[in-house]
Amino acid sequence: MELLSTGIRKLDRAIGGGLIPNGNLLIIHNTYSTGWTIAFEIMRNRVEMGDFGVVTNTVLPLSTLEIELVPSGVDLRALGESGNLAVIDVFGSLHGIKYNEDFVYSGENLSADTFVPKYSMLFRTIEQEKMGDQRVVRVDFTLDGFAFFLGERNTLRIFQRFMALSEADGRESINLWVLNRDRTSGKFLSWFSLYAHYVIEVVSREGMGERLYVRKSPLLYTPREKGMSIERGRSGVILR
């Protein structure tokens, strides 16, 4: 099986060599951790390798998200304007924010009952207008944002539906899920840990240090890395 690199060599090694095609990677973090940005760094790296990025944003105005990503070196606007990324802006849709940028897509009257068909319609529009036959790397930012908007039970049902649709669709993808464990129940975390092929957890510690743990990978049968330190460099995340 061909493994797909995250673009972060030490992370590839820690999870057993890379990501399986159509794999789901769950990134868990706590309140003060910046580990969630790893999803965007993987997405940027994969876009540079030829994939197309789709960010589903549920929690922040886009201007705030852009600022939050500056330390990681990920420039959402540049990726979007280059034609290699689209944003499905759930947050803006819910709060009546409209953007002029052609890489930002919004819906109307989103709810638990209408979310799947309306999201699917936006995704098909992106496929037709921008994506072509490229592999898609998706970042769902964040699962806890979905839970706040839709409720945990509805979010679980919706993601089950999306997984079934992806199985039937046939388009190769990489799915990156971000979850702040402090904002949802243990049961919600447990379900998404089941759905994910890979689970990594980033925990903030005293001072500026953070620790990354590989909790689950289909390529590891015994733990090879008990944990890795994270530092930030100009080019993004550095694992030690």
ABEGO torsion letter per residue (X at the ends): XBBBBAGBAAAAAAAGGEBBBGBBBBBBBBAABAAAAAAAAAAAAAAAAGBBBBBBBAABBAAAAAAAAAAAGBBAAAAAAAGABBBBBAAAAAAGBBBABAABBBBBGBBAAAAAAAAAAAAAAAAAAAAEABBBBBBBOBAAAAAAAAEAAAAAAAAAAAAAAAAAAGBBBBBBBBBBAAABBAAAAAAAAAABABBBBBBBBBEABBBBBBABBAABABBABAEBBBBBBAAEBBBX
